[in-house]
Amino acid sequence: MPIKNRFAELQSEITEWRRDIHQNPEILFETHRTSALVAEKLKEFGCDEVVTGIGRTGVVGVIKGKADTGGKVIGLRADMDALPIHETTGLDYASNTDGAMHACGHDGHTAMLLGAAKYLSETRNFDGTVVVIFQPAEEGGGGGREMCEDGMMDRWGIQEVYGMHNWPGRPVGSFAIRPGAFFAATDQFDIVFEGKGGHAAKPHETVDTTVMAAQAVLALQTIAARNADPVDQVVVSVTSFETSSTAFNVIPQTVKLRGTVRTMSRDMRDMAEKRVTEICTGVAATFGGAVEVTYYRGYPVMVNSDDQTDFAARVARSVSGDCDQAPLIMGGEDFAFMLEERPGAYILVGNGDTAAVHHPEYNFNDEAIPAGCSWWAEIVEQRMPAA
């Protein structure tokens, strides 16, 4: 079954929703306007239940099919939050909020799931229940975790859950997916080296934290080069190097490093955390200084379930004619928390030749709307077919 005609009819309306959300971006859990808009639309569509405040500012809508002979319940999830980026697209519907923009396409994800919810509420041509999930704070806040901790999966009896993300560089409306580990675990670290500051002309009277920290930056790369199995994946990036002095002739007392670790397995994640601490402790001891390492575990590896991935790919092929094998992605995705609680799958939909996500010139491609909406609707109708 190709793209549904109903979504071609609805495209201009869904585009209006999307551009309104784009023009009014909200960061992390501050999605008050967006959440209110979503709840209002779901009620307008005639959803059987609409609940706000799940995971702080998340919204859940429940749509019952024409029948419910097997008690099947499927969750469909979209993210709503924007990024702290200043938009430079010059669009007539560009962000009205300085320093915030929808640079990752969550405006498109939300609009597409609203479009699917409107269609499913109109037709109800399925046997079971669909739960549409609109999540805040994907961009670093862990909104998916908070919705799960609020008991969302058990409260509505969700048995499977599906997510989608637009992907620049892929043809518009095409799909790609992979089973198993898909998006990386994303951890962060703060490292503070303490030494003995002093005059740059008398380095022998100091314990030089700049040299110490510089050695650590290089040594941390050996986690990937010499500790990791070469066929596994790990990325260690030191992204900030800050000294306690900016003078030309002062050796600083303190140097602070910050960075991120990306991994694709639990064992690699454990090893990387252990080695970050061991390496920095060893470097500090070598130079006669001290170090404090604070390691923050972020999003876990996002793992697609085999059966649900096969099904999601079949649905994608029925919509667009094809579905490619997606590459491993070292970025993080907090849909991982939902996939830890329930089997499910996450798919990529092509956004065409646009700027990359998280870029100030990025924009969601509205031509992808019919394909994305059709995939959502077909997930429901094919997984829970009406008699």
Beta strands, then each sheet from edge to edge (+ up, - down):
strand 1: 49-54
strand 2: 58-64
strand 3: 73-79
strand 4: 129-135
strand 5: 160-167
strand 6: 175-177
strand 7: 180-183
strand 8: 185-194
strand 9: 198-199
strand 10: 234-243
strand 11: 250-251
strand 12: 254-263
strand 13: 290-299
strand 14: 302-304
strand 15: 324-325
strand 16: 344-350
sheet 1: 1+ 2- 4+ 3+ 5+ 16+ 6- 15-
sheet 2: 7+ 14-
sheet 3: 10+ 12- 8+ 13-
sheet 4: 9+ 11-
end
